[in-house]
Amino acid sequence: MKLFLRALVFLAATFVVVYIGMTNTATIPFRFPILFDHDIKQPAAIIYFGVFAIGVIAGLMVLGGGNGSSGGKSPSKSSGESKKK
């Protein structure tokens, strides 16, 4: 259920980005003086998608990184240890 909700939120966010990109087709100047000393002039859809993609990658790095275990479950003991005679 948790995975389904995450997928639903991700698809909703993707829809918003696609919708914004479809309706804002004009070329816009993008200023980011920390990295670029000049304006980047691209269609708004490309810039919105780029910002969205960077956010997704950053979110995956924050939430997906860790000690290598996934799913939040601790490793179970082998059945041989629990059935000692």
N, C-alpha and C positions, 0 to 999 in steps of 0.2 A: 504494500500500500504506500509506503514511504517513497519507494522508487517511482511509483506511478505519479504521485504528487510532484516530485522533482521534475519528472519528464513533462508534466502538464505546465508547470511554471516556466520551464525552459522553452517549450513550444510557444507559450503565450508571449514571452519576451522576444522570441525570434519573429513572431508575427508582427509585433510592434515595430521592430527594426525594418522588416521588409515593407510594411505599410508606409513608414516614414520615408524610406528610400524611394518608393514608387511615387509618392506625392511631392517630394522635394527633389526635382531633377535639375535644378539650376546649379551652375558652378558657383562655389563659394570659396572664399579665402580662409584657410585654416592656419592659425598662428599658434606656434608652440615654441617660444623663444629659448627654452632650456635646451632643446635639441636642434632646432633649425633657426638660422639667422634670416631666413626669407619666408614669405607666405607660400603655402602650398595651395594651388588652385585646382580643385577636383570637384566632380559632382558630389552633391550632398550625400547621396546614397553610399558612395565609396567611403566617405569619411565616417558616416554613422556606422557602417558595417565594420570598419577598422577599429573604431572605439569599442563597439560591442565585442568584437573578437578578442581584443586585448583584455577586456573585462572578464570574458569567459575563461581565457587562459589563466589569468591571475586567480580567479576563483577556484579553478581546478588545482592550481598549484597550492593554494592555501588549504583547501578542503581535502584534496587527494593526497597530498604529501604526508609523510609521517614515518612510522616505524616499519612499514612494509606489510602490516596486516590490513585486511580489508573486510568490510562487512560489520565491523564492531564486535565480532564474536571472538572470545578467547579460544585458543586451541584446546580441544578436548583431550583427555587422557586416553591412552590406548585401552582397549577392552581387556587386555591381559592384566593390567595393573589393578583394575577395579574388581576383578573376580579371583582374587588370591584365595587359596585354600589353606 
